[in-house]
Amino acid sequence: MDYSVDADMSPPLIECLGGVETVGDALSLIAACGEHDTDRVLLQASALPPSFFELSTGFAGEFIQKLVNYRLRVAGVFPPDRAYPERFREYLLEARRGPQFRAFVQRPDALVWLGSV
């Protein structure tokens, strides 16, 4: 799994760039957060597998739940130009108000939210 660390933010930010294949990859992000002493994660839609967007697989729910169980603040960037399944679009609408996981259309908005605590 590919990720980068933005140490210019306080606390630092772990940005998942690609290579997520299993729910267990959430543990790699959790470990990266521990290694860099942060609780901030930015997920790019392009980094996630197709099964993430099919809610019937349970991938999205399990993956995000693992991250929030470790009290990580997670922002997901899901561009509106992608053809998401209907149920996933409903999930995104609900996630736009979440306290620990929040969905955004644009990266700059996600960064503002991640830096606001």
Helices and strands as residue ranges (DSSP letters): E 2-6, E 13-18, H 25-35, E 40-44, G 45-47, G 50-53, G 55-57, H 59-69, E 73-77, H 86-95, E 101-104, H 107-114
